[in-house]
């Protein structure tokens, strides 16, 4: 079992932008954005690029992915 430890390095601008988008989106609509919506916001053509950032945010304990396989599976930790 791997323990997730909050990183001491500051978040990158892309990580901050994505986290802020997720927070704003969930406040506005009452549910989390899809990976496609996040990719569009970030200017990415691939949802995989968002997946990498989501994994980094999860490792930092900023978010949690719940119900693997669902498109709106993010839970904010803060």
C-alpha positions in Angstrom: 0.0 0.0 0.0 1.5 3.3 -1.1 1.1 6.3 1.2 0.4 9.6 -0.5 2.6 12.4 0.9 2.0 16.1 0.1 4.8 17.4 -1.9 6.8 20.3 -0.6 7.5 21.7 -4.1 5.2 24.4 -5.3 2.5 23.5 -7.9 3.3 24.3 -11.5 1.2 27.0 -13.2 -0.6 24.3 -15.2 -1.5 22.4 -12.1 -2.8 25.6 -10.5 -4.8 26.5 -13.6 -6.4 23.0 -13.7 -7.2 22.9 -10.0 -8.7 26.4 -10.1 -10.8 25.4 -13.2 -12.1 22.3 -11.4 -13.0 24.3 -8.3 -14.8 27.0 -10.3 -16.6 24.5 -12.5 -17.8 22.5 -9.6 -19.0 25.7 -7.8 -20.8 26.9 -10.9 -22.4 23.7 -12.1 -22.6 21.5 -8.9 -20.6 18.7 -10.4 -17.1 18.0 -11.7 -15.9 18.6 -15.3 -15.1 15.7 -17.7 -11.6 15.1 -18.9 -12.7 16.5 -22.3 -13.9 19.7 -20.7 -10.6 20.0 -18.8 -8.6 19.4 -21.9 -10.5 22.0 -23.8 -10.0 24.6 -21.0 -6.2 23.8 -20.9 -5.9 24.0 -24.7 -4.9 20.3 -24.9 -5.9 18.1 -27.8 -5.4 15.0 -25.8 -7.3 13.9 -22.6 -4.1 12.1 -21.6 -2.3 15.4 -20.9 -5.1 16.2 -18.4 -4.7 12.7 -16.9 -1.1 13.3 -16.2 -1.9 16.6 -14.4 -4.8 14.9 -12.5 -2.4 12.2 -11.3 0.1 14.8 -10.1 -2.7 16.7 -8.2 -3.8 13.4 -6.7 -0.3 12.6 -5.6 -0.2 16.0 -3.9 -3.4 15.1 -2.1 -5.2 18.1 -3.7 -7.9 15.9 -5.2 -9.1 12.3 -5.1 -10.3 10.2 -7.9 -13.4 8.2 -6.9 -15.3 5.6 -8.8 -12.6 4.7 -11.4 -14.0 4.5 -14.9 -16.5 7.3 -14.5 -15.9 10.6 -16.4 -16.7 12.9 -13.4 -14.8 11.0 -10.8 -12.9 13.8 -9.0 -13.4 14.9 -5.4 -11.7 18.0 -4.0 -9.8 17.5 -0.8 -9.7 21.1 0.4 
